[in-house]
Amino acid sequence: MSETTLPALTPEDMQMLWTDGQTFPFVESDDCLIMGFGHPDPTEFAVLVSDYDRAAGQGGEATTTPGDVSQVWAVRLAPPSADVDTDVSGWWLKMDGVTPTTPGAFPVSVVQR
């Protein structure tokens, strides 16, 4: 089965509205992977992830460091179960082997837990 690359995500696609009305510039997957659009300063991104962790009840010791932030390139793929001609509402990212010159590539900052 070949992979179909979809249009790149935008910063707005990768935002998470928190309960107090705060918006974080990243999303968290079911397996606790933090993904944000772009390659912001790793220190600033780590502070925001730490703020999110504390807001989510992880306690004051929840600290993400700049060294925990990976800055990679990704392409958007249709979910494996989607009919790419009719259903592109969800999204999956492929990061392995993706470079800035890969068609449809966009920058992503990641914190793997």
C-alpha positions, 0 to 999 in steps of 0.5 A: 500500500502506498502512502498518500501525502495530504496538505501540510498541517498549520499552526492552528491545526496543532493547538490545544485549548485548555480548560481555563481558556489557555491555548497551548501551541501543541497537541498531545497524542494518545501515547503522550507524544507532544507535537507542535508546529514549527521549530520554536526556541527549544527552551521556550517550547520546553517551558510551555510543555512544563506549564501544560504538564503542571496544569494537567496535574503532573505536579511541580516536579514536571519539567521538560528540558530543552534537551527533551525537544526534538525538531524534525520534519513531517508529512501528513498522511491519511489515517490508515482506515481513511478513504483518502478520496472522502475522509481526510478529517483525521491526521497522521504524521510521518517523521522518519526519513522526512527532510525539509526537501520532502514534498509536503514537509513541514517543521514539527517540534516533538517531546517524546515521553 
